[in-house]
Amino acid sequence: MTKKLRQLLLWFGVVPFVLSIASSIIMNLDTVNLMIAAILPLIIGGALAGYFAARKAVGQDSSESTMAVFLFPLAYTAFLWAVFMLISGGFYGADAWLYYSIFHMALGPLYLFAVFAGEGRLFLWAPLAYELSFVAGIILVIFIRKTRPSLHKKQLVAILTVFVLAIGTGSAVQWHRSKTVLPSYGFEYGGGYSSTDLTPYEVTNPKNKLPKLDTKPKFTIKKLNEMPILDGAEAAFPVYSAFANATYENIEQVMKKKEVVSFTNTIYAYERLLEGDIDIYFGAEPSKEQQKMAKQAGKELVMTPIGKEAFVFFVNPKNSVNDLQVSEIKGIYSGNIKNWSKLGGKNDRIIAFQRPKNSGSQTLLEKIMGNTPIMEPLKEEVPEGMGGIIEQVADYRNYDNSIGFSFRFFATGMNPNPDIKLLAINGIEPSPKNIANGSYPFTANLYAITLKDNHKPAIQPFLNWMQSPQGQEIVEKIGYIRVSGTM
């Protein structure tokens, strides 16, 4: 084994391996500042390693090639990172990064912990922290000894060129990805399923703000085994929770025995309906894919309208645009209109947020778009359970140039945000009056959806009650609009 190879194995194999173990231990102790916990031991250890390595090399006649060996890992790391950024498209959750870790075996323990922590940035910054600190240690020795190191200029230029080009390439991939993929905000509530706090609408909360009927309910369910199990969309949760609160006797005690009022969001709740885990699903009209799922499962859906709602588009109040035409909505979400200046606003690109596939609001957007293709949605990276990173459709961010959509009640009542402005469509505001008379273009029914082959005795009477004056009283008190023509 040659001297240079031994040096590489020692300073860029054994030492970083020991330091990566130390970093992993510290990361386990400090789960808040993971990046700092991971990099700090590498910075300190790298500087010390560079100092001791340079003490033997600087000033020796044979140190030209030795100094090149010390600088080579920087170019190696940058080149490797750039290659895998191109392969993965900058997505640290891609399987390709497993092979990257093999090429950086010395940092294997740290990478393993980084994967479980969802901290993909360490693929670059962990080796760079060590290698740059190593070079800093060498520079310190040179400064103390006031010795000019021997190094071929061609070697230095080649190493720096590779380093700069590689970092530039990887950064370009990252920049391009940042235009379509955002850092995660994540969902804090409802076991990770909800973007807003549902506690005020939970039947088990003694201080809930669920509306009460002015008179005694004309329909109630007394026995636990007769109570339909409810689930649905986030925006519908207050409605079906209030229905159960009004009609299920001793609901708080019932919930201790069985979760008859649940929430797993639109996508999962619909799947639960088809699988027979719940009896009634509450939400907007199912998407084409969801209807196809029902057909494939041999299930016939029964859709009972229980309320009306507006599908609204909103922007930041600083945006001067107040009104959009339907054709302009289509232009934005097809990607044909990319700048607010085309719509009477300032010269700024449009950041158009969407919702996950098969969610109620995304289904309504698809209905509005008709045959016009919808552009790819913005994504965000989120940590996945038991390690790894996954991509999902990005949640709305209220930038000055953003546009998003939702149901009116969710945006202004259930999850009120004073920093958004609802847009008029074709000059018509999404007011309760305009929703009720149908003049606002984007109105949608809120449905209670059941399966035709579910013969639980209480289901049909319960649905009838939802459409009765008492049921509609609750719908209206929640913030939705009554369904015209109900009992």
C-alpha positions as CSV (number, residue, x, y, z in Angstrom):
1,M,0.0,0.0,0.0
2,T,1.5,3.4,-1.0
3,K,2.0,6.2,1.3
4,K,-0.6,8.4,-0.4
5,L,-3.2,5.7,-0.3
6,R,-2.6,5.1,3.4
7,Q,-3.0,8.9,4.0
8,L,-6.4,8.8,2.1
9,L,-7.6,5.9,4.1
10,L,-6.6,7.4,7.4
11,W,-7.7,11.0,6.9
12,F,-10.7,10.5,4.7
13,G,-11.7,7.0,5.8
14,V,-11.0,6.1,9.4
15,V,-11.2,9.6,10.9
16,P,-14.5,10.7,9.3
17,F,-15.9,7.2,10.1
18,V,-15.2,7.8,13.8
19,L,-16.5,11.4,13.6
20,S,-19.7,10.3,11.8
21,I,-20.4,7.9,14.7
22,A,-19.9,10.8,17.1
23,S,-22.2,13.0,15.0
24,S,-24.9,10.3,15.0
25,I,-24.8,10.1,18.7
26,I,-25.1,13.9,19.2
27,M,-27.9,14.0,16.6
28,N,-29.8,11.4,18.7
29,L,-29.4,13.7,21.8
30,D,-30.4,16.9,20.0
31,T,-33.3,16.3,17.7
32,V,-34.1,20.0,17.3
33,N,-30.9,21.3,15.7
34,L,-30.0,18.2,13.6
35,M,-27.8,20.0,11.1
36,I,-25.7,21.7,13.7
37,A,-25.5,18.5,15.8
38,A,-24.3,16.6,12.7
39,I,-21.9,19.0,11.3
40,L,-20.2,20.4,14.4
41,P,-18.1,17.3,15.2
42,L,-17.1,17.1,11.6
43,I,-16.0,20.7,11.5
44,I,-13.9,20.4,14.7
45,G,-12.6,16.9,13.9
46,G,-11.8,18.0,10.3
47,A,-9.8,21.0,11.4
48,L,-7.8,19.0,13.9
49,A,-7.2,16.2,11.3
50,G,-6.0,18.8,8.7
51,Y,-3.7,20.4,11.3
52,F,-2.0,17.2,12.2
53,A,-1.8,15.9,8.7
54,A,-0.2,19.2,7.4
55,R,2.4,19.3,10.1
56,K,4.1,16.3,8.5
57,A,3.5,17.4,4.9
58,V,4.2,21.1,4.7
59,G,7.8,21.9,3.9
60,Q,8.8,18.5,2.7
61,D,10.2,18.1,-0.8
62,S,7.7,15.4,-1.7
63,S,4.7,17.4,-0.5
64,E,3.4,18.4,-3.9
65,S,1.5,15.2,-4.5
66,T,0.6,15.0,-0.8
67,M,-1.1,18.3,-0.9
68,A,-3.0,17.3,-4.0
69,V,-4.2,14.2,-2.2
70,F,-5.5,16.4,0.6
71,L,-7.5,18.6,-1.8
72,F,-8.8,15.8,-4.0
73,P,-11.7,14.7,-1.7
74,L,-13.3,18.2,-2.2
75,A,-13.5,17.7,-5.9
76,Y,-14.6,14.1,-5.5
77,T,-17.5,15.1,-3.1
78,A,-18.6,18.0,-5.3
79,F,-18.5,15.9,-8.5
80,L,-20.3,12.9,-6.9
81,W,-23.0,15.2,-5.4
82,A,-23.6,16.9,-8.8
83,V,-23.9,13.5,-10.6
84,F,-26.5,12.2,-8.1
85,M,-28.4,15.6,-8.1
86,L,-28.8,15.1,-11.9
87,I,-29.8,11.5,-11.5
88,S,-32.4,12.2,-8.7
89,G,-33.5,15.6,-10.0
90,G,-32.5,17.0,-6.6
91,F,-34.9,14.8,-4.7
92,Y,-33.1,13.5,-1.6
93,G,-35.8,10.8,-1.1
94,A,-34.7,9.0,-4.3
95,D,-33.2,5.5,-4.0
96,A,-30.2,6.8,-5.9
97,W,-28.8,8.4,-2.8
98,L,-28.3,4.9,-1.3
99,Y,-25.5,4.4,-3.9
100,Y,-24.2,7.8,-3.2
101,S,-23.7,6.7,0.4
102,I,-21.8,3.7,-0.8
103,F,-19.3,6.0,-2.5
104,H,-19.0,7.9,0.8
105,M,-18.8,4.8,3.0
106,A,-16.8,6.6,5.7
107,L,-19.9,8.7,6.6
108,G,-22.2,5.7,6.5
109,P,-23.4,5.9,10.2
110,L,-24.3,9.5,9.8
111,Y,-26.1,9.0,6.5
112,L,-28.1,6.2,8.0
113,F,-29.3,8.5,10.8
114,A,-29.8,11.4,8.3
115,V,-32.2,9.2,6.2
116,F,-34.3,8.3,9.3
117,A,-34.4,12.0,10.3
118,G,-35.3,13.1,6.7
119,E,-32.3,15.4,6.6
120,G,-31.1,15.0,3.0
121,R,-29.0,18.1,3.0
122,L,-26.3,16.1,4.9
123,F,-25.5,14.2,1.8
124,L,-23.5,17.2,0.7
125,W,-22.8,19.2,3.8
126,A,-21.5,16.4,6.0
127,P,-18.5,15.5,3.7
128,L,-18.0,19.2,2.8
129,A,-17.9,20.2,6.5
130,Y,-15.1,17.7,7.2
131,E,-13.2,18.4,4.0
132,L,-13.3,22.2,4.1
133,S,-12.4,22.1,7.8
134,F,-9.5,19.8,6.9
135,V,-8.2,22.3,4.4
136,A,-8.7,25.1,7.0
137,G,-6.4,23.0,9.3
138,I,-3.8,22.8,6.6
139,I,-4.0,26.6,6.0
140,L,-3.5,27.2,9.8
141,V,-0.3,25.2,9.8
142,I,0.9,27.1,6.7
143,F,0.2,30.4,8.4
144,I,1.9,29.4,11.7
145,R,5.0,28.0,10.0
146,K,5.0,30.7,7.3
147,T,5.9,28.1,4.8
148,R,4.7,28.1,1.2
149,P,3.4,24.7,0.3
150,S,4.6,22.9,-2.9
151,L,1.7,22.4,-5.2
152,H,1.5,22.1,-9.0
153,K,-0.6,25.0,-10.3
154,K,-2.2,22.7,-12.9
155,Q,-3.3,20.4,-10.1
156,L,-4.8,23.2,-8.1
157,V,-6.6,24.7,-11.1
158,A,-8.0,21.3,-12.1
159,I,-9.2,20.5,-8.6
160,L,-10.8,24.0,-8.2
161,T,-12.4,23.8,-11.6
162,V,-14.0,20.5,-11.0
163,F,-15.2,21.7,-7.5
164,V,-16.7,24.9,-8.8
165,L,-18.4,23.4,-11.9
166,A,-19.7,20.5,-9.9
167,I,-21.1,22.7,-7.1
168,G,-22.6,25.0,-9.8
169,T,-24.2,22.1,-11.6
170,G,-25.8,20.6,-8.4
171,S,-26.9,24.1,-7.3
172,A,-28.6,24.7,-10.6
173,V,-30.5,21.4,-10.2
174,Q,-31.5,22.5,-6.7
175,W,-32.6,26.0,-8.0
176,H,-34.7,24.5,-10.7
177,R,-36.3,22.1,-8.2
178,S,-37.0,25.0,-5.9
179,K,-39.4,26.4,-8.5
180,T,-41.6,23.4,-8.3
181,V,-40.9,21.9,-4.9
182,L,-41.1,23.8,-1.6
183,P,-39.9,23.0,1.9
184,S,-42.6,21.2,3.9
185,Y,-45.0,22.9,6.2
186,G,-46.5,19.6,7.2
187,F,-49.8,18.9,8.8
188,E,-49.9,19.5,12.6
189,Y,-53.4,18.3,13.4
190,G,-55.7,15.3,13.2
191,G,-52.8,12.8,13.4
192,G,-51.1,14.4,10.4
193,Y,-54.3,14.4,8.3
194,S,-55.5,17.9,8.9
195,S,-54.0,21.4,8.2
196,T,-56.2,23.0,10.8
197,D,-57.1,22.4,14.4
198,L,-60.3,20.3,14.6
199,T,-60.5,20.3,18.4
200,P,-63.2,23.0,18.5
201,Y,-65.5,20.7,16.4
202,E,-64.9,17.4,18.2
203,V,-67.9,15.9,20.0
204,T,-65.6,14.8,22.9
205,N,-64.6,18.4,23.6
206,P,-66.8,19.7,26.4
207,K,-66.1,23.3,25.2
208,N,-66.7,22.5,21.5
209,K,-68.4,25.2,19.4
210,L,-70.7,22.9,17.5
211,P,-74.1,24.6,17.0
212,K,-77.1,23.5,19.0
213,L,-80.7,23.2,17.7
214,D,-83.3,25.7,18.9
215,T,-85.7,22.8,19.6
216,K,-85.4,19.2,20.7
217,P,-84.2,17.0,17.9
218,K,-86.9,15.0,16.1
219,F,-84.6,12.2,15.3
220,T,-82.1,10.5,17.7
221,I,-80.2,7.2,17.8
222,K,-79.9,5.6,21.2
223,K,-78.0,2.3,20.6
224,L,-74.3,2.2,19.8
225,N,-74.6,-0.6,17.3
226,E,-77.2,1.4,15.3
227,M,-75.1,4.5,15.0
228,P,-73.6,5.0,11.5
229,I,-69.9,5.5,11.6
230,L,-69.0,8.9,10.0
231,D,-65.9,10.2,8.3
232,G,-65.2,12.7,5.5
233,A,-63.4,15.8,4.2
234,E,-61.7,18.3,6.5
235,A,-64.1,21.1,5.5
236,A,-67.1,18.8,6.2
237,F,-66.0,17.7,9.7
238,P,-67.8,20.4,11.6
239,V,-71.1,19.5,9.8
240,Y,-71.1,15.8,10.4
241,S,-69.7,16.2,13.9
242,A,-72.6,18.6,14.7
243,F,-75.1,16.1,13.2
244,A,-73.8,13.3,15.5
245,N,-73.7,15.7,18.5
246,A,-77.4,16.5,18.0
247,T,-78.7,13.0,17.3
248,Y,-76.4,10.4,18.9
249,E,-77.4,10.0,22.5
250,N,-74.6,10.2,25.1
251,I,-72.1,10.8,22.3
252,E,-69.2,11.5,24.7
253,Q,-69.6,8.1,26.4
254,V,-70.1,6.4,23.1
255,M,-66.8,7.7,21.7
256,K,-65.0,6.1,24.6
257,K,-66.2,2.7,23.4
258,K,-66.2,3.2,19.7
259,E,-65.1,6.0,17.3
260,V,-68.3,6.7,15.5
261,V,-67.2,10.2,14.5
262,S,-63.8,10.0,12.8
263,F,-61.6,12.0,10.5
264,T,-59.0,10.7,8.1
265,N,-59.5,13.3,5.3
266,T,-61.1,13.1,1.8
267,I,-58.9,10.4,0.2
268,Y,-58.7,7.9,3.1
269,A,-62.3,8.4,4.2
270,Y,-63.6,7.6,0.8
271,E,-61.5,4.4,0.7
272,R,-62.8,3.5,4.1
273,L,-66.4,3.9,2.8
274,L,-65.7,1.5,-0.1
275,E,-64.1,-1.0,2.3
276,G,-67.1,-0.9,4.7
277,D,-65.2,0.6,7.6
278,I,-67.5,3.6,7.8
279,D,-71.2,4.1,6.9
280,I,-71.4,7.7,5.7
281,Y,-68.8,9.8,3.9
282,F,-69.2,13.6,3.9
283,G,-67.6,15.7,1.2
284,A,-67.8,17.1,-2.3
285,E,-68.6,15.1,-5.4
286,P,-66.1,12.2,-5.8
287,S,-63.5,12.5,-8.5
288,K,-63.6,10.4,-11.7
289,E,-60.9,8.2,-10.2
290,Q,-62.9,7.7,-7.0
291,Q,-66.0,6.9,-9.0
292,K,-64.0,4.3,-10.9
293,M,-62.8,2.9,-7.7
294,A,-66.4,2.3,-6.6
295,K,-67.3,0.7,-9.9
296,Q,-64.3,-1.7,-9.6
297,A,-65.2,-2.6,-6.1
298,G,-68.8,-3.4,-7.3
299,K,-70.2,-0.6,-5.1
300,E,-73.0,1.8,-6.0
301,L,-72.8,5.2,-4.4
302,V,-75.9,7.0,-3.1
303,M,-75.2,10.8,-2.9
304,T,-77.5,12.8,-0.7
305,P,-77.0,16.6,-0.9
306,I,-77.1,18.2,2.5
307,G,-75.6,21.7,1.9
308,K,-74.3,24.2,-0.7
309,E,-70.9,25.8,-0.7
310,A,-68.8,28.1,-2.9
311,F,-65.5,27.0,-4.4
312,V,-63.3,30.1,-4.0
313,F,-60.0,31.3,-5.3
314,F,-57.9,33.6,-3.1
315,V,-54.8,35.7,-3.2
316,N,-52.7,37.8,-0.8
317,P,-54.4,41.1,0.0
318,K,-51.4,43.0,-1.4
319,N,-52.3,41.6,-4.8
320,S,-54.2,44.3,-6.8
321,V,-56.2,41.7,-8.7
322,N,-59.8,41.5,-7.4
323,D,-61.6,39.7,-10.1
324,L,-60.9,36.9,-12.6
325,Q,-62.8,35.4,-15.5
326,V,-63.3,31.7,-15.7
327,S,-61.1,31.7,-18.8
328,E,-58.3,33.3,-16.8
329,I,-58.6,30.7,-14.1
330,K,-58.1,28.1,-16.8
331,G,-55.2,30.0,-18.2
332,I,-53.5,30.1,-14.8
333,Y,-53.9,26.5,-13.9
334,S,-53.0,25.2,-17.4
335,G,-49.8,27.2,-17.2
336,N,-50.6,29.5,-20.1
337,I,-50.9,32.6,-18.0
338,K,-47.7,32.9,-15.9
339,N,-47.5,36.5,-14.8
340,W,-49.9,38.7,-12.8
341,S,-49.3,41.6,-15.3
342,K,-51.4,39.7,-17.8
343,L,-54.3,40.0,-15.4
344,G,-54.0,43.6,-14.4
345,G,-51.6,43.0,-11.5
346,K,-47.9,43.8,-11.0
347,N,-45.1,42.2,-13.0
348,D,-44.6,39.1,-10.9
349,R,-44.8,35.4,-11.8
350,I,-47.9,33.5,-10.6
351,I,-47.4,30.8,-8.0
352,A,-50.5,28.7,-8.4
353,F,-51.1,26.2,-5.6
354,Q,-53.2,23.0,-6.0
355,R,-54.5,20.3,-3.8
356,P,-53.7,16.5,-3.7
357,K,-55.3,14.3,-6.4
358,N,-58.8,13.1,-5.4
359,S,-59.2,15.7,-2.7
360,G,-62.6,17.4,-2.9
361,S,-61.2,20.8,-3.9
362,Q,-58.9,19.4,-6.5
363,T,-61.8,17.4,-8.0
364,L,-63.7,20.7,-8.4
365,L,-60.8,22.4,-10.0
366,E,-60.6,19.5,-12.5
367,K,-64.4,20.0,-13.2
368,I,-63.8,23.7,-13.8
369,M,-60.9,23.0,-16.2
370,G,-62.9,20.5,-18.2
371,N,-60.8,19.3,-21.1
372,T,-58.1,21.9,-20.5
373,P,-55.0,20.0,-19.1
374,I,-53.9,21.1,-15.6
375,M,-50.2,21.9,-15.1
376,E,-48.0,19.9,-12.7
377,P,-48.6,21.0,-9.1
378,L,-46.0,22.5,-6.9
379,K,-44.6,19.8,-4.6
380,E,-43.0,19.8,-1.1
381,E,-40.6,17.3,0.5
382,V,-41.8,15.9,3.8
383,P,-40.2,13.4,6.2
384,E,-41.7,9.9,6.0
385,G,-42.5,7.7,9.0
386,M,-39.5,5.4,9.9
387,G,-37.1,7.5,7.8
388,G,-36.9,8.7,4.2
389,I,-38.4,11.7,2.4
390,I,-41.5,11.7,0.2
391,E,-43.0,14.2,-2.2
392,Q,-46.5,15.5,-1.9
393,V,-48.5,18.4,-3.3
394,A,-47.5,21.6,-1.5
395,D,-49.9,23.2,0.9
396,Y,-50.8,26.8,0.2
397,R,-48.2,29.5,1.1
398,N,-49.4,33.1,1.3
399,Y,-46.8,34.7,-0.8
400,D,-47.5,38.1,-2.4
401,N,-47.8,36.4,-5.8
402,S,-49.7,33.2,-4.8
403,I,-53.1,32.0,-5.7
404,G,-54.9,29.1,-4.1
405,F,-58.4,27.7,-3.9
406,S,-60.6,26.1,-1.3
407,F,-64.2,26.0,0.0
408,R,-65.4,29.3,1.3
409,F,-66.4,28.0,4.7
410,F,-63.0,26.4,5.2
411,A,-61.1,29.5,4.1
412,T,-63.1,32.1,6.0
413,G,-64.9,30.3,8.8
414,M,-63.3,27.0,9.8
415,N,-59.7,28.1,9.2
416,P,-60.0,31.9,8.9
417,N,-57.1,33.7,7.5
418,P,-57.2,37.5,7.6
419,D,-54.3,37.6,5.2
420,I,-56.1,36.2,2.1
421,K,-58.5,38.0,-0.2
422,L,-61.3,36.1,-2.0
423,L,-61.6,36.8,-5.7
424,A,-64.8,37.6,-7.5
425,I,-65.4,35.3,-10.5
426,N,-66.9,37.0,-13.7
427,G,-67.5,40.0,-11.5
428,I,-69.6,38.1,-8.9
429,E,-68.6,37.9,-5.3
430,P,-68.8,34.5,-3.4
431,S,-71.4,35.9,-0.9
432,P,-74.0,33.7,0.8
433,K,-76.7,35.4,-1.3
434,N,-74.9,34.7,-4.6
435,I,-74.2,31.1,-3.6
436,A,-77.9,30.5,-2.6
437,N,-79.3,32.0,-5.8
438,G,-76.7,30.3,-8.0
439,S,-75.3,33.4,-9.6
440,Y,-71.8,32.7,-8.3
441,P,-70.2,30.5,-11.0
442,F,-68.5,27.9,-8.7
443,T,-71.0,26.4,-6.3
444,A,-70.9,22.8,-5.2
445,N,-73.1,20.5,-3.1
446,L,-71.9,19.0,0.1
447,Y,-72.9,15.4,0.1
448,A,-73.5,12.6,2.6
449,I,-72.5,9.6,0.5
450,T,-73.5,6.0,1.4
451,L,-73.3,2.6,-0.3
452,K,-76.6,1.2,-1.7
453,D,-75.9,-2.2,-0.3
454,N,-75.4,-0.9,3.3
455,H,-78.7,-1.7,4.9
456,K,-78.0,-0.4,8.4
457,P,-81.5,0.7,9.6
458,A,-80.6,4.1,10.9
459,I,-78.9,5.4,7.7
460,Q,-81.9,6.4,5.6
461,P,-83.8,8.1,8.5
462,F,-80.6,9.9,9.4
463,L,-80.1,11.1,5.9
464,N,-83.7,12.3,5.8
465,W,-83.2,14.2,9.0
466,M,-80.1,15.9,7.5
467,Q,-82.3,17.3,4.8
468,S,-85.1,18.3,7.2
469,P,-85.4,21.8,8.6
470,Q,-83.5,20.8,11.8
471,G,-80.6,19.3,9.8
472,Q,-80.5,22.3,7.5
473,E,-80.6,24.6,10.6
474,I,-77.3,23.0,11.7
475,V,-75.9,23.2,8.2
476,E,-76.6,27.0,8.1
477,K,-75.4,27.6,11.6
478,I,-72.1,25.9,10.8
479,G,-71.6,28.3,7.8
480,Y,-72.8,26.5,4.8
481,I,-75.8,27.3,2.7
482,R,-79.1,25.4,2.9
483,V,-79.9,23.0,0.1
484,S,-82.9,24.4,-1.9
485,G,-85.9,22.1,-2.1
486,T,-85.1,20.1,1.0
487,M,-87.8,18.9,3.4
